[in-house]
Amino acid sequence: MIVGFTGTRDGMTKEQGARVAQVVHEQRPTELHHGCCVGADAELHNIARWFWPVVGHPGPDGPLRAKLEGFARLHPPKDYGERNQDIVDACDMLVAAPKEMKEQPSGGTWQTVRRARRAGKRIVVVWPDGSTT
């Protein structure tokens, strides 16, 4: 099972982070893919890299790219849209951790969720209060 992850650059709530870790753990991933961004990606990375092979899909260099170590594989940087599509293409299931309690018309997390939906991927959204859909 390859799990993709997308989340808010503002970081996860305590409840959200705990539930994301639980959801990912329950899948027993053979790989975990994320976008190497500050916030939620970095938070999950720093836990996951000790348990599963983590594959990074960085966006362009700049202040939103987290300084992370411990990847099993690190892809070359791409623009955000291509990077998000690569995560969707690579995964069997997408876990999303948005900062809002409802879907938004813009933003990278929601763009990635919509791409996964169109691709027919299983999606688990972990809301800021720790609930899931």
N, C-alpha and C positions, 0 to 999 in steps of 0.2 A: 504494500500500500504506500503510494507516494502522496504525501500531504503537502498542499500549497498553503501559504499563509499570506494574508494581507491585513493591515491594520493602521490605525491612526498614528500619524507622526507625533501627536501630542502625548502618546503613551497610554497604556491601559489603566483602568481603575483596578483597585485591589481585587474586587470580585471578578472582574473580567479576566484579569491575568490568571487567577487561580482556575477559572473554568476553562480558559483556552488550554492551559497546561494539561488539565484533566481530559479534555476532548482529544487533544493530540495523543496523549499517552494511551488512551483507549484504542486508538487505531493501530498501535504498534507499527509506526511507519518504518519503511525501509530507507526512506529519505524524507527530509523536510526542506521545502523550497520557500524562500522569501526574497523580498526586494531590497534588502540591505539598507533600509531607511532608518533614520533616528526614530525613537518612540517605540511603538509596538514591535516592529521587526527586531530591533536591537534587544528589547526586553526578552522576547521569546528565544532569540538566538543564544543569549547568555545562559539560558537554562538548557535548551535543547541540544546544544553541541556536546554536552556530556553524555547524552543518551542515544542520539541518533545521528547518522550522517546528515550534515546540513549543507545544502547547495544554495549559493548566493547568486542572485540576479540583480546586480547593481544598476541604478539609474545613472544619469550623468554625474560627474564629479561636482561637488558643491556642498553647501551647508546641510543639505538634507541627507547626504550619504553618511551612514554611521561608520565609525572606525572599528571594525570587528575582526576577530581572529578565530581560527579553529574551524575553517570550512573544509568539508570533504572535497568540494569543487567550487570554484568561483568563476562565473562566466564573465566575459568582457562587458563593460558598461554599454547600455543602450538607452534610447530615450524612454520615458516612462510608459508610454503606450505599448511599445514593443516589449519592454521588460515585463509588463503586466500580462501580456499575451503569452510570453514564454512560460511564466509561472502556471498559467491556466493550462497550456498545452502539456506541460510536464506532469501535472498532478492527476490523481484519481479523485481527489476530494479537496475542496477549498475550505479553509477555516478563515473567517473574517471577524475582525474586532474593530468596529467603527466607533467613533466618539459620540455619535448621535443615537437616539432611541428610535429613529425611523429612517427609512431609506432616503437618501438625498439625490438630487438630480446631477450633482457634480462631485468631483473628488476621486482620487486614485483608488481608494478602498472600494467605493461603489462602482467605479468603472470596471474593476477587476471582478467584482461579484456579477455584474451584468454579462461580462464576457464568459464567465464560467457557466452562467445560466444558459446562455445561447449555445454553449458547447455541450450542454447536457451533463455537466459535472454535478456530483453531490456537493451541496454547500451547507455549512453550518455557520450561522451568524451568532456570535457571542456578543450580546448587548452589554452596555456599560454596567447594568445592574447584575450581570452574571447569568441572566436567563439566555436561553438559546432558541433558535428557530432553524 
